[in-house]
Amino acid sequence: MANPCDTCPTKICCNPKGPIIIEGDVNIVDKYGRPLCPDKKKKSHVLCGCGQSLNKPFCDGKHNKAGSDDDDDDISDA
């Protein structure tokens, strides 16, 4: 039996202390509804999940310099 998430058109992967990766069709807009990603050909977007990016809402890799410990804060199924 297939995982129900395998049939979803959009996949969001939340990495502990790192980026949020969105794969699939998605419209990302600012608080005024203006598009932030006009490139519709792009199949994935990487958003900042650590709060350190200077290019918010997008990830710029600052989480790598912010340091991390090996204690994964895994997001568990509810």
C-alpha positions as CSV (number, residue, x, y, z in Angstrom):
1,M,0.0,0.0,0.0
2,A,1.4,3.4,-1.0
3,N,2.1,6.1,1.6
4,P,-0.7,8.7,1.2
5,C,2.0,11.5,1.2
6,D,3.5,10.0,-1.9
7,T,0.5,11.1,-3.9
8,C,0.5,14.7,-2.7
9,P,1.4,17.3,-5.3
10,T,3.6,19.2,-2.8
11,K,6.1,17.9,-0.3
12,I,7.4,19.9,2.7
13,C,10.4,18.6,4.5
14,C,11.2,20.3,7.9
15,N,14.8,19.8,8.9
16,P,15.6,20.3,12.6
17,K,17.7,23.5,13.0
18,G,17.9,23.8,9.3
19,P,16.0,24.6,6.1
20,I,12.4,23.9,5.2
21,I,12.5,22.3,1.7
22,I,9.3,22.6,-0.4
23,E,9.1,20.4,-3.5
24,G,6.3,20.8,-6.0
25,D,4.0,23.5,-7.1
26,V,3.6,26.3,-4.6
27,N,3.1,30.0,-4.6
28,I,5.2,31.9,-2.1
29,V,3.9,35.4,-1.4
30,D,4.8,38.3,1.0
31,K,2.3,39.7,3.5
32,Y,0.8,41.8,0.8
33,G,0.2,38.9,-1.6
34,R,3.1,39.8,-3.9
35,P,4.9,36.8,-5.4
36,L,8.3,36.1,-4.0
37,C,9.1,33.3,-6.5
38,P,8.2,34.4,-10.0
39,D,10.2,31.6,-11.5
40,K,7.5,28.9,-12.0
41,K,10.1,26.5,-13.6
42,K,11.7,26.0,-10.2
43,K,10.6,22.6,-8.8
44,S,11.8,23.2,-5.2
45,H,12.3,26.1,-2.8
46,V,14.4,26.3,0.4
47,L,13.0,28.4,3.2
48,C,14.9,29.5,6.4
49,G,14.0,27.3,9.4
50,C,16.7,28.6,11.8
51,G,15.9,32.4,11.7
52,Q,19.6,33.3,10.8
53,S,19.2,33.9,7.1
54,L,19.8,37.4,5.7
55,N,17.6,36.5,2.7
56,K,14.4,35.6,4.6
57,P,12.2,33.8,3.9
58,F,14.7,31.9,1.9
59,C,17.7,29.9,3.3
60,D,21.1,31.3,2.7
61,G,23.0,28.5,4.6
62,K,23.6,30.5,7.8
63,H,22.3,27.5,9.8
64,N,25.7,25.8,8.9
65,K,27.6,28.6,10.7
66,A,25.1,28.9,13.6
67,G,26.4,25.6,14.9
68,S,24.4,22.5,15.6
69,D,24.7,19.7,18.1
70,D,24.0,16.1,17.3
71,D,20.8,16.1,19.4
72,D,18.2,15.9,16.6
73,D,14.9,17.6,17.5
74,D,13.1,15.3,15.2
75,I,9.6,16.3,14.3
76,S,7.4,13.3,15.2
77,D,4.1,12.2,13.8
78,A,1.2,13.5,15.8
